[in-house]
Structure formats: C-alpha cells, structure tokens
C-alpha cells in the first residue's frame, strides 16, 4: 500500500485493488474504462484483443463533506484517475481522450497533478496540426488549455499511474468524438522494449510534435505559445 497524502494532501492510499479513501472523504461511484467498447480509440490492429481488466478507474468529485457547497458554488470538481500498467497489444495503456466543449465562447482549461508514477500527457490542437508531449513525474502539474484535445499515457513500468485533476462540474463537458472520429490521436504511443515511441495514425498527417517537461511542486506553470 502506498500513501498519496504527501502529494495530494488527502488521506488516500493506493492498493493493488485501487484507492482506499479515509472515511472523512466522499466521492461519486467509481467509473471503469474497459478496452471493450472503446476499441475505436486505439490502433486498428488491436481490435481483436481480449482485455478483461479495466484500463483505468475514475473517482469523480472527491471531497470532504464540508467542502461540498464550496465546490458546488465554484462550479468545479476534483477527480482522481488510476491507470493500470501494461499494454494494449503494442500500445501503451492510456485514456481514450477528449476535448472540452465550449462554455459560451471558450473551451474551459483543466489542471492535472501526478500523484504517483510517471505520465506522458498528449495534447493535440483543435485546429492546428500541433502536438505537445508533456512528461510529468510525481508531484508535477500539467495545465491543459481548452483548445487542446488530450490523452494521458501510462509511462510507468510496473506501477499504476495516479493523476488528479480540477475541472468544471458542468455535466457533459467532454467531447469524446474529437478522437473517436479519427479512431485515435495523430500519434499512437507504443512500447518498443523499454522505450515509449510513437506510430502515426494513417488517418491523420502533417502533425509536428514538441516535448516539454512539466514543473513540480510550486514552480510556475509552463507557458504556452
């Protein structure tokens, strides 16, 4: 068992079966994302695979009861996602990805923090052929501007990746069709022995990618051009 309190500030423990929360905390029912039913988000040749275990678990709206009204007033929620280690064929375990729907004239941003493990955040611009890859370790923060569709890639070997995020509490704010209609991102993350590399999605072309490292602890958020 691994305590996540030193990073999150919350009484949460990571176990082989998922997260254990102190009785002082509340959260919505756990959501499980399986490969089955989401095959269209992954590399085409992986669709014959049988992967019975969930790829990741989502604990939404984590809070102390005394903070419920505060979160509701601000219109935000705090979620935690646990991504299992392993592969989907050659592809790395990852979230299926989405972009944020417009609220008024803008798409809301989102803030992530890595609570355990190592992640690679894949950002794909909504209108430009631009990709940003953000490597993030335990304690790192990653800011996702609303104009980027994004995917979280499990870059740890042998241990789960645990990430927390703050996002709008408005229902149905995520647009999954952004990656569904192209059957995944422009670049698929694959493991080549112990190295994480990328293969191009044949349905998309002309994208350029740049890599950056996310800040840790109280360092300023990295700037976007």
Secondary structure, DSSP 8 states (H G I E B T S, - for coil): -EE-HHHHSS-EEEETTEEEE-TTEE----EEE-STT-GGGS-GGGTT----S-SEEEE-S-EEGGGHHHHHHHTEEEEEEEE-SSEETTEE-B---BEE-EETTEE--EEEEEEES-EEEEEEESSSSEEEEEEE-TTBEEEE-TTEEEEEEE--SSS-EEEEEEEE--TT-EETHHHHTTTS-SEEEEEETTEEEEEE-TT----EEEEEE--BTTS------
